[in-house]
Amino acid sequence: MRSIFILLISLAGVMLSAQAGYTIVVHGGAGNGLKPENVSPQRQEAYTQGVEKALQRGAAVLDSGADALTAVVEVLSVLENDSVFNAGRGAVLTYEGEVSLDASLMNGQNLEAGAVSGVQRVKNPIQAAYAVLQHSPHVLLSGSGADEFARLQQLELVSPSYFLTQKSQRALKRYKARFGLETSELNTNAKMGTVGCAILDKNGNLAAGTSTGGMTGKRYGRIGDSPIIGAGTYANNATCAISCTGHGEFFMRYSVAYDVHARMAYKKQSGSEAAQAIVHEILKPAGGNGGLIGLTQSGQIIMEFNTSGMIRGYLKEGQTPVTAIFKD
């Protein structure tokens, strides 16, 4: 009788966990330029509206019964279509005046992952990453090959001119006027930005994704952390789902997204403890600016950054979106 009672309690716990509801967390990039005096009220409102729209899309998809992975793709597609963010339509330009788009996606349930880098024709790079996860034996595809793979998967392709916004063209002009042909300044002074999402669904499954246009004026096929599993994106149902934003070279060197998982799994740190240590005690002293968002298996929200601002927000099932840009 005692064993049956214990079994019933255990089953009840599983049912409560499965019905605990979902949580969505997003970021729209971090940077030291995100200060109230530098960002107009109109731009602040555009960031907030963009984040809220993405969160609400994620909620609608999850309410329809979709899983965390599908919802991450939907959330990031919304942000990629919003030219206010440095991803998809709003991506910054390379030194040659073109886009070079990166994205990655990871499923915490089975550790499957997909990523693309340097694509120039795919309207929504995160959808290409999803196609790689679903239909390719590989994890990361790049350049024209990734564009061709997306075409074969019947994803929407656009003319490169689709990505040439006035905002990105002005940014490149300012960059060239300041730095000219110098590349030594590229990684430390170029504007940074990324969009990312982490979701815990009703079934307790985690997923994360990241998408970016990279850095203004980047050259020589430079690739940042966003399409690198373990650096810019990581998800594992045992611990957490993480998406990063910032100076990608440092996030790659320190395997930031994976390190949050590792600290939770092996050091038994909480998600917040792990993120705080990595962002402030490892990245910052090394010169790496940026931040990350995420969720733990228990539903703890993670939002940590060492810059003056990070566009961010979250939504819990049945509640309204919560957003922020600057430090509290």
C-alpha positions in Angstrom: 0.0 0.0 0.0 2.8 2.4 0.9 4.5 1.8 -2.6 1.2 2.5 -4.3 0.8 5.7 -2.4 4.3 6.9 -3.3 3.6 6.0 -6.9 0.4 8.1 -6.9 2.3 11.1 -5.4 4.9 10.7 -8.1 2.4 10.6 -10.9 0.6 13.6 -9.5 3.9 15.5 -9.5 4.5 14.6 -13.2 0.9 15.8 -14.1 1.4 19.1 -12.2 4.7 19.6 -14.0 3.2 19.0 -17.4 0.4 21.5 -16.6 2.7 24.2 -15.2 2.4 26.3 -18.3 4.9 27.7 -20.8 7.4 30.5 -20.6 8.9 32.5 -23.5 12.0 34.7 -23.2 13.5 36.8 -26.0 16.3 39.3 -26.6 16.8 41.8 -29.3 20.5 42.5 -28.8 22.8 44.0 -26.2 25.2 46.9 -26.5 26.8 49.8 -24.7 25.0 52.1 -27.2 21.7 51.2 -25.6 21.4 54.2 -23.2 18.3 56.3 -22.7 20.1 59.4 -24.1 21.1 57.5 -27.2 17.8 55.8 -28.1 14.9 58.0 -29.0 11.5 57.4 -27.5 10.3 56.4 -30.9 13.0 53.8 -31.2 12.4 52.5 -27.7 8.8 52.1 -28.6 9.7 50.2 -31.8 11.9 47.8 -29.8 9.2 47.2 -27.2 6.5 46.7 -29.8 8.7 44.3 -31.7 9.5 42.2 -28.7 5.8 42.1 -27.6 4.7 41.1 -31.0 7.2 38.2 -31.1 6.2 37.1 -27.6 2.5 37.1 -28.5 3.2 35.1 -31.7 5.0 32.5 -29.6 2.1 32.4 -27.1 -0.4 31.9 -29.9 1.6 29.1 -31.4 2.1 27.3 -28.1 -1.6 27.8 -27.3 -2.4 25.9 -30.5 -0.5 22.9 -29.2 2.9 23.5 -30.9 6.1 22.4 -29.1 9.0 24.7 -27.9 11.1 24.2 -31.0 8.4 25.2 -33.4 7.5 28.2 -31.3 11.1 29.4 -31.2 11.2 29.4 -35.0 7.9 31.4 -35.1 9.1 33.9 -32.5 12.4 34.6 -34.3 10.7 34.8 -37.7 8.7 37.7 -36.4 11.9 39.5 -35.2 13.7 38.7 -38.4 10.8 40.4 -40.4 11.1 43.5 -38.2 13.7 45.9 -39.6 14.4 47.5 -36.2 16.4 44.5 -35.2 19.8 43.3 -36.6 18.6 40.0 -38.1 16.8 39.2 -41.3 15.3 42.3 -42.9 17.1 44.7 -40.5 20.5 43.0 -40.7 23.6 45.2 -40.9 25.8 45.1 -43.9 29.3 43.7 -44.6 32.1 45.9 -45.7 31.1 45.1 -49.3 27.5 46.3 -48.7 25.9 43.0 -48.6 24.2 40.9 -45.9 25.7 37.8 -44.4 23.1 36.2 -42.1 23.6 33.6 -39.4 21.1 31.5 -37.3 21.0 28.4 -35.1 18.4 26.3 -33.4 18.6 23.6 -30.8 16.1 21.1 -29.3 16.6 20.4 -25.6 14.6 17.2 -25.8 17.1 15.3 -28.0 20.0 17.7 -28.5 19.2 17.9 -32.3 20.5 21.2 -33.8 20.6 23.1 -37.1 22.4 26.2 -38.2 23.2 28.3 -41.2 25.9 30.9 -41.8 26.6 33.5 -44.4 23.2 33.2 -46.2 22.1 36.0 -48.4 18.9 34.9 -50.1 16.8 33.3 -47.3 14.2 35.6 -46.0 14.1 33.9 -42.6 17.5 32.3 -41.7 16.0 30.7 -38.5 13.7 28.7 -40.8 16.7 27.6 -42.8 18.3 26.4 -39.5 15.1 24.5 -38.7 15.3 22.9 -42.2 18.9 21.8 -41.5 17.8 20.3 -38.2 14.9 18.4 -39.8 16.3 17.4 -43.2 20.1 17.4 -43.2 22.6 14.9 -41.7 24.7 18.0 -40.9 24.4 20.6 -38.2 25.8 23.7 -39.9 25.6 24.8 -43.6 27.2 27.9 -44.9 27.2 30.4 -47.8 25.7 29.6 -51.2 25.4 26.0 -50.3 23.1 26.9 -47.4 21.0 29.2 -49.7 20.7 26.3 -52.2 19.7 23.9 -49.5 17.0 26.4 -48.4 15.8 26.6 -52.0 15.5 22.9 -52.2 13.5 22.9 -49.0 11.1 25.4 -50.6 11.8 28.1 -48.1 11.1 31.7 -49.2 14.0 33.3 -51.0 14.3 37.0 -51.7 16.5 39.3 -53.8 19.5 40.6 -51.9 18.0 44.1 -52.3 15.3 43.1 -49.8 17.8 43.5 -47.0 19.2 46.9 -48.1 17.5 49.2 -45.6 18.3 52.9 -45.2 19.3 52.2 -41.6 21.9 49.6 -42.5 23.3 51.6 -45.4 23.7 54.7 -43.2 25.4 52.6 -40.6 27.9 51.2 -43.1 28.6 54.7 -44.4 29.4 55.9 -40.9 31.6 52.9 -40.3 33.7 53.4 -43.4 34.0 57.1 -42.7 35.4 56.3 -39.2 37.5 53.2 -39.9 38.2 53.2 -43.6 40.2 50.0 -44.5 41.3 49.3 -41.0 40.1 46.0 -39.7 41.8 46.2 -36.2 38.8 48.2 -35.0 36.2 45.8 -36.4 35.5 43.6 -33.5 35.7 46.2 -30.7 33.8 49.1 -32.1 31.3 47.9 -34.7 27.6 47.9 -33.8 26.5 44.6 -32.4 23.0 43.1 -32.3 21.2 39.8 -32.4 17.8 38.3 -31.7 17.3 35.2 -29.7 14.6 33.1 -28.0 14.4 30.4 -25.3 11.1 28.5 -24.6 10.0 26.0 -22.0 6.7 24.4 -23.2 3.9 22.8 -21.3 5.5 19.4 -21.6 8.7 20.5 -20.0 10.7 20.6 -23.2 13.3 23.4 -23.8 14.5 24.9 -27.1 16.6 27.9 -28.0 17.5 29.8 -31.2 19.5 32.8 -32.3 19.6 34.9 -35.5 21.8 37.8 -36.5 23.3 40.0 -39.3 26.6 40.1 -37.4 28.7 43.3 -37.2 28.6 46.3 -39.5 31.5 46.3 -41.9 32.6 42.7 -41.2 35.0 41.3 -43.8 36.5 38.1 -45.2 33.5 35.9 -44.4 33.6 36.6 -40.7 31.3 34.3 -38.6 30.3 35.1 -35.0 28.9 33.0 -32.2 25.2 33.0 -33.3 25.3 30.0 -35.6 27.7 28.1 -33.4 26.0 25.5 -31.1 27.5 25.8 -27.6 28.7 29.4 -28.2 25.6 31.4 -29.1 22.9 28.8 -28.7 22.4 25.8 -26.5 19.4 23.8 -25.1 19.3 20.7 -22.9 16.2 19.5 -21.1 18.4 18.5 -18.2 19.4 22.1 -17.4 18.6 25.1 -19.6 18.0 26.8 -22.9 20.3 29.8 -23.7 20.6 32.4 -26.5 23.5 34.9 -26.4 24.2 38.3 -27.9 27.3 40.4 -28.0 30.9 40.3 -29.1 30.9 36.9 -30.8 34.6 36.2 -30.7 34.5 36.1 -26.9 31.4 34.0 -26.8 33.0 31.4 -29.0 36.3 31.4 -27.0 34.5 30.8 -23.8 31.7 28.5 -25.1 29.3 30.7 -23.2 25.9 29.1 -24.0 27.3 25.6 -23.2 29.1 26.8 -20.1 25.7 27.8 -18.5 24.6 24.2 -19.0 27.9 22.8 -17.7 27.9 24.9 -14.5 24.4 23.8 -13.8 25.0 20.2 -14.6 28.4 19.7 -12.9 28.8 22.5 -10.4 25.1 22.4 -9.5 24.8 26.2 -9.8 21.4 27.8 -10.5 20.9 29.2 -14.0 21.2 32.8 -12.6 24.4 31.9 -10.7 25.9 30.4 -13.8 25.0 33.3 -16.1 26.1 35.9 -13.6 29.5 34.3 -13.2 30.1 33.9 -17.0 28.9 37.3 -18.1 30.5 39.4 -15.3 33.4 37.3 -14.0 34.7 35.7 -17.2 33.5 37.7 -20.2 33.8 41.2 -18.8 37.4 41.0 -17.6 38.4 39.4 -20.9 36.9 42.3 -22.9 33.7 40.5 -24.0 30.6 42.7 -24.0 27.2 41.3 -24.3 24.7 39.1 -22.5 22.3 36.2 -22.7 18.8 35.1 -22.0 17.4 31.7 -21.1 15.2 29.4 -19.1 16.0 26.5 -16.8 14.1 23.2 -16.7 12.3 24.5 -13.6 11.1 27.6 -15.4 13.6 30.1 -13.9 14.1 33.1 -16.3 17.7 34.1 -17.0 18.6 37.6 -18.2 22.1 38.7 -17.7 24.3 41.3 -19.5 27.4 43.5 -18.8 26.5 46.3 -21.2 24.4 49.4 -20.6 21.4 47.8 -22.1 19.9 44.6 -23.6 16.5 44.6 -25.4 14.6 41.8 -23.7 11.2 40.4 -22.6 9.3 37.4 -21.4 5.8 36.0 -21.3 4.4 33.4 -19.1 1.3 31.5 -20.1 -1.9 33.5 -19.3 0.0 36.7 -18.5 0.9 39.8 -20.5 4.4 40.4 -21.9 7.1 42.1 -19.7 9.8 44.1 -21.6 12.8 46.1 -20.8 15.8 47.7 -22.6 18.1 49.4 -20.1 19.6 48.4 -16.8 17.1 48.5 -13.9 
